[in-house]
Each structure stands twice: as structure tokens, then as C-alpha cells.
Amino acid sequence: MSGQHVSAAGLRIYFEEYGEGKPLLFLHGGLCTIETFSKQVPVFLKHYRVLLPERRGHGRTPDVGGEFTYEVMVDDTIAFMDAMDLNDSVLVGHSDGANIALAVAVSRPDLVSKIVAISGTFSPDNLTPEERNTMRSWGPEDLRRFLPKLVADYERYTPDGQRQYPVVCPKVLKMWTSDWELTAEQLGSIARPTLIMSADRDLVPLHHTLKLFEAVPKAELCIAPGATHFLISEKPRFANDVILDFLSAAPKEES
């Protein structure tokens, strides 16, 4: 199915939709596009109604001014789901998308049936103070040097034109280095089965991923061997098999 737009949260949100059945949303990372999930969509559309929205200032959804915050991105995602009349949906998020999936489950558990959080974070301790200060000093060209593919994809797909990159870049960096967090109480309130997935060479420290796993009551943990933060494109068969197995599993009995 070709790309579509829906009006929600004062945005003209771009999304693509494939397949039939139970809704499954793929939520992309910061400065990413839905192409992040190009190796997942052909597999998952055989089992689910797959939806791939792009958030404000990302991919083909225009920037509308104002800061990027996780709270805003969560509200935008909820608005998209409400506009599409989605509930009891599977949320599969990568990086920032994982953070957003977890936060949606906290705010609107009625929208969520299961969660897959891939390489996500939940508090500022995913970065050391030194790393945080370094990132806060970065400018558009620093990000272009460290994450060239993400910047190239942004400039390729944005409807705002390449001139918008120097505007969007500082907003993304500010969000990444913010003090946003999901508290232990909030994470403990997530009642939906949750797969916490990361990689042994991930940008997110293993100790941070383990804390997240321990904080979510019905969580399962998978650490992909020999992969980085972009494990879903580096090891797609492994990732797809693990995720599908998790999603198809019957609810576990309470002990």
C-alpha cells in the first residue's frame, strides 16, 4: 500500500500500512525513517496489520516548530493511534521508538497488548556525564559525521527540504541529552508482556538494559550477539524470529 497521511495532534502524519489482522505499529528511532524496518515489514505483514507512522520532523512528516521532547512524541503517537481507531495493538519500537512504546503503555495501557522495546532507554543514566556533555556540544556537522546514513535519509525524505536539517538536528540532540525518564513506579505499572531487546555491542549500556528488564514486571530479555544498536538490520532473521516467537507465545501463568 502506498503512503498515506492522517491529521492528528496538529500534524499531517505520514504512515504506511500493510497486511491484515491485529495491528502492529513499528516506531522508528530519532532522526530515523520507517526504512529502519525494511527487513521486518515483509515478514510481519504476513501475520499482522502493520502500520509505520513517522513522527514530527522525521521522514516524510513535516516539522511544525517547537521543541522535540519525548512527552511530545508520546502524545503524537497516542494521537495517531486514536485517529486510526487503534487499540489492543502491538508496539515494536527501536531506540527512541522503544522509549515511546514504553511510555505509551504507561499512559494509555488500553492501546497496547504487547511491547517490543529494542535498544531503548528510560533515564539519563544511559549516558555518562562526559558523554552527555560531549553530545550537547555537537552541531549539525558533528551528527552528520557520526551518523551519516541517518542524516542522508533525513535529507532524502523530508518534505521540508535540506535547509531544515540544521533546525531539526539541535532539537534531536537536545531530546537525546534531556533528563526525561520513566520512573521505577511507572515502569512497574506496565502490565503488558514486554520483550526487552538489545545487542552486546549496543550504544545503550548493558547495565541500563538490565535495569529496564528488571523494572518491567512481565519482561523478557534478549541480548543479540555480535550486533550493535542497529541489530534489526544487521541480524534481521535473528531479530524477526525472536520477536515473532515472543508475540505468538501464550500468556504465562502467574506463579
JOGI-V112464 format. One line per field, one symbol per residue. phi: phi as a letter, one per 40 degrees, with the letter a starting at -180 (. if undefined). burial: 1 if it has 9 or more other C-alpha atoms within 8 Angstrom, else 0. A space follows every 10 residues. Layout:
phi=???
burial=???
This chain:
phi=.ccbbbcafg bbccabbagb hccbbcbccc gcbccdbccb dcccccbbcc bbcbcdgbfc cccbggccbc cccccccccc ccccfbafbc bbbbfdccdc dccccccbcc cbbabbbbfc bbacccbcdc ccccccccbd ccccccbccc cccdccbccc gcccdcccdc ccccccbccd abcdcccccc ccdbbcbabc bccccccccc ccdcccdbcb bbbccgbbdb ccccbccdcc cccccccccc dcccc
burial=0000011100 1111111111 0011111111 1111011011 1011101111 1111111111 1110000101 0011111111 1010011111 1111111111 1111110110 1111111111 1111011000 0100110101 0011000101 1011100100 0000100111 1111101000 0100011111 0111111111 1101000110 0110111111 0001001110 1110110011 0010000000 00000
